[in-house]
Amino acid sequence: MSTRKVSLTLPEELVVRAENAVKAGQARSVSAYIAAVAGSGEARATVDEIIARWRGEHGEPTAAELADAEARTRALFDRADRAHRAHGAA
């Protein structure tokens, strides 16, 4: 992806968060942090659009369907956790 330099005015709190993320090694730079935050917002919008489209086609999920989805998700996370622990990582 190509980049372009721009000038932004940001809330002080966001700048401090970005600088702290860089100091903690969680981001390469303040610019990288801001780009990641902006990108995660785009991803969230995409997920929201997919869910809205699905609900438009299928209707709202029932309580039973939501409970089933939660149980399946928990089972997947439990299985992944067991596999992770079996390979020596704790």
N, C-alpha and C positions, 0 to 999 in steps of 0.2 A: 504494500500500500504506500503510495507516495504521501509525503507530508508537506505542509505549508506553514510557515511561521505566521502567527496572528497575535494580536494583543487583546487580552481579556481583563475585565475588572471582576474580581471574585470576592465573595464574603471572606473576611479574615479567617473565620473558623475553617473554611474549606482549604485555604492556603496552608494553615497550620497542620491540618490533617494530612495534606499531601506531603508537606515537608517531613512530618513525623514518619510517614510511610517510607519515604526515601531513606531517612536515617536508620530505620529498622530493617532495611533491605527488602521491603515489600514492594518497592517500585524502583525502576531505574532512574527516574527523574520526576519532577513535578509534572512535566508535560505528559509523561507516560501514565502517571496516576490519573490525571484529568481525562486523558483519552480512554482509559479503562472504565472510569466512572460513566463517561458519556456513552461508551459502547454497551455497558451493562444496561443502561436505560433503553437503548435501542433493542437489545435482546428481550428485555421485559415487555416492551411494546409488541414485539413479534409474538411472544408467547400469549399475551392477552388477546391479540387478534386471532390466533389459532383457536384459543378456548372459546371466544365469542362465536367464531364461525361454526365450531363443533356444536355449541349449544343451540345455535340457530337451526342446525340441521337435525339435531337429536333431542332437543329440549333439555331442561335442567335435570341433572342426575338425581336419582332418588336417594334417600338416606341409606338404603341397603346397598346401592351401587357405590356410594361414597365410603361406606364401612368396608366393603369388599376391596376397593382400591387401596384404602389405608392398610388393610391387613396384608395385601400383596406387596405393597411398598415396604412395610416393616419386615416381611419375610425376606425380601431381596437384600435389604440392608443387613439383616442378621446373617444371611448366608455370606455376604461379602465380608462382614466382620470376622466370621469364623475362618474363612479362607485366608484373610490377612493374618490372623493370629497363628494359623497352622504353618505359615511360612516364616515364622520366627519374629514377626514384628509385633510389638505390644503397644 
